């Protein structure tokens, strides 16, 4: 059954391979300025997304680092269990 499913998937993938490649009508000529500008726009969008994800990662790292630091002595007194003094 797995071999049959793999064969059907492989056949579907190979039959659709021609549609994956864009032609000059859809994407324009490789040497046209519009194609170059579109490539630059794609890189700018990737950079924007990566900078946002990098900021989220840096903030998460800062929270993790802050959470693993030991408490200061005056903060340890605040969280001390006072039930033993009753």
Secondary structure, DSSP 8 states (H G I E B T S, - for coil): -HHHHHHHHHHHHHHTHHHHS--HHHH--TTSHHHHHHHHHHHHHHHHHHHHHHHHHHHHHHHHHHHTS---HHHHHHT---GGG-
